[in-house]
């Protein structure tokens, strides 16, 4: 597996693949989980473990990888890994490595990337929450000082909202699985590069 999607599409990516900026943040250690895997009630098979971090160990070596895809595996604990992981661990890591979920070691903020396929439609957005140190359990949005609303969850790791005019900007609030919350102001749709996205003012602890 790889960012170029040489064999398969990465299920946590939009149709145009992972944005270049996120590829740079994550590096080449990327992997996929079996649909059956869950973490605190969040199932991999519905995309809710996209962009989480996993520590893999084999042959006395360890590294941290980002989850960028999911799908049907031979067994519930089987994984797919990039060639760079196999090389780093001196193993066929997808078959022999042990693994566990960990807090992502990033020092960079969360990044919100958007689906640019309907970027001219100011009444609709799809957003991915990338580079979170802790998995995201909930996303909310609001216009101005209005009430918070919950966008619809999508199977590719995105959250989707529609039916409001987002051209003047809006707020996003993301909550982690351990209850931490961050709120950010997002500029109006169509005023920034959806693939580059918007960097948060911070990250979870």
C-alpha positions in Angstrom: 0.0 0.0 0.0 1.1 3.6 -0.7 -0.1 7.1 -1.2 0.0 6.7 -4.9 -2.6 3.9 -4.5 -0.7 1.7 -6.8 -3.0 -1.3 -6.1 -5.8 0.0 -3.9 -7.6 3.2 -3.0 -6.8 4.4 0.5 -10.3 4.3 2.1 -9.6 7.3 4.4 -8.7 9.6 1.5 -11.0 11.5 -0.9 -11.1 10.4 -4.5 -8.0 12.6 -5.3 -5.9 10.7 -2.7 -4.3 12.0 0.5 -3.4 15.7 0.2 0.3 16.4 -0.3 0.6 18.4 2.9 -0.8 15.5 5.0 1.5 13.0 3.3 4.4 15.2 4.4 3.1 15.4 8.0 2.5 11.6 8.2 5.6 10.4 6.3 5.8 7.0 4.6 4.8 4.8 7.6 1.2 4.2 6.7 -1.1 1.2 7.2 -4.5 -0.3 7.0 -6.8 -2.0 9.5 -9.3 -4.8 9.3 -12.9 -3.7 9.3 -13.5 -5.6 12.6 -11.0 -3.5 14.6 -12.6 -1.1 17.2 -11.2 1.4 19.6 -13.5 2.6 22.5 -16.5 1.7 20.3 -15.2 3.4 17.2 -15.1 0.8 14.3 -12.5 0.8 11.6 -14.9 -0.5 9.1 -16.9 2.7 9.1 -13.9 4.9 8.8 -13.9 6.2 12.4 -10.3 5.1 13.0 -8.9 7.0 10.0 -5.7 8.9 10.8 -5.2 7.2 14.2 -1.7 6.1 15.1 -0.4 2.6 15.7 2.8 1.4 17.1 4.2 -1.6 15.3 7.0 -3.9 16.6 9.0 -6.7 15.1 12.6 -8.0 15.4 13.3 -5.8 18.3 12.4 -2.6 16.4 9.3 -0.3 16.7 7.8 2.6 14.8 4.6 4.6 14.7 2.3 4.5 11.6 -0.8 6.4 10.6 -3.9 4.5 9.6 -5.0 5.6 6.1 -7.2 2.8 5.0 -9.3 -0.2 6.1 -11.0 -3.2 4.6 -11.5 -6.9 4.6 -8.5 -8.8 5.9 -7.9 -12.5 6.5 -8.3 -12.0 10.2 -9.5 -9.2 12.5 -5.9 -8.5 13.7 -4.3 -8.6 10.3 -3.0 -5.3 8.9 -1.6 -3.9 5.6 1.5 -1.8 5.7 3.6 0.3 3.4 6.9 -1.1 2.0 8.8 1.4 4.1 7.4 -0.2 7.2 8.5 -3.7 6.1 11.9 -2.3 5.3 12.3 -0.5 8.7 11.2 -3.5 10.7 13.1 -6.1 8.6 9.9 -8.1 8.3 6.8 -8.8 6.5 5.2 -6.6 9.1 1.7 -7.0 7.9 1.9 -10.7 8.9 4.4 -10.8 11.8 4.4 -7.5 13.7 2.6 -6.9 16.9 0.7 -3.6 17.1 -1.3 -1.3 19.4 -3.0 2.1 19.3 -0.9 5.0 20.6 -1.1 8.8 20.9 0.2 10.3 17.7 3.7 11.9 18.4 3.1 15.0 16.3 4.0 18.4 17.5 2.0 20.1 14.7 -1.7 21.2 15.0 -4.8 19.5 13.7 -5.4 20.2 10.0 -8.9 20.4 8.5 -8.9 19.3 4.9 -12.0 19.6 2.6 -13.4 17.9 -0.4 -12.8 20.1 -3.4 -15.0 18.3 -5.8 -18.0 20.7 -5.0 -15.9 23.6 -3.8 -18.1 26.1 -5.7 -21.1 25.0 -3.7 -21.2 27.3 -0.6 -24.1 25.3 0.9 -22.2 22.1 1.4 -18.9 20.9 2.8 -17.1 17.6 3.6 -14.2 17.9 6.1 -11.6 15.5 7.3 -9.9 16.1 10.7 -6.2 15.2 10.1 -3.2 14.9 12.4 -5.1 14.7 15.6 -3.0 13.3 18.4 -6.0 11.4 19.9 -8.8 9.9 17.8 -11.8 12.2 17.1 -15.2 11.1 18.5 -17.4 14.0 17.4 -17.4 17.0 15.1 -19.8 20.0 15.4 -20.2 23.2 13.4 -22.1 26.5 13.8 -22.7 29.7 12.0 -22.1 32.9 14.0 -23.4 32.5 17.5 -26.0 30.0 16.5 -26.5 26.5 18.0 -24.0 23.8 17.4 -25.0 21.1 14.9 -23.5 17.7 14.1 -22.6 17.0 10.5 -23.3 13.6 9.0 -20.6 10.9 9.3 -19.3 9.5 6.0 -17.6 6.2 5.5 -14.4 7.6 4.2 -13.5 9.4 7.4 -15.2 12.7 6.5 -18.0 14.7 8.1 -20.5 16.3 5.8 -22.9 19.3 6.3 -25.3 21.0 4.0 -28.3 23.3 3.9 -26.7 26.5 5.2 -24.7 29.3 3.6 -21.0 28.7 4.6 -19.6 31.4 2.4 -19.1 33.8 5.4 -17.2 31.3 7.5 -18.2 29.1 10.4 -16.8 27.4 13.5 -15.8 23.8 14.0 -15.6 22.0 17.3 -13.9 18.6 17.5 -14.0 16.4 20.5 -11.6 13.5 21.2 -12.4 10.0 22.5 -11.2 11.2 25.9 -13.3 14.3 26.0 -10.9 17.0 25.0 -12.4 19.7 22.7 -10.9 22.2 20.3 -12.8 25.0 18.6 -11.6 26.7 15.4 -12.8 29.5 13.1 -13.0 28.3 9.4 -13.0 30.9 6.6 -15.7 31.0 4.1 -15.9 28.1 1.6 -14.2 28.9 -1.7 -11.7 31.3 0.0 -8.9 28.8 0.6 -7.3 25.6 -0.9 -9.5 22.7 0.2 -6.6 20.2 -0.1 -4.2 22.4 1.9 -7.1 23.0 4.3 -7.0 25.1 7.5 -4.6 24.5 10.4 -6.1 24.5 13.9 -4.8 26.7 16.7 -3.7 23.6 18.5 -4.0 19.8 19.1 -5.2 17.4 21.7 -2.9 16.5 24.6 
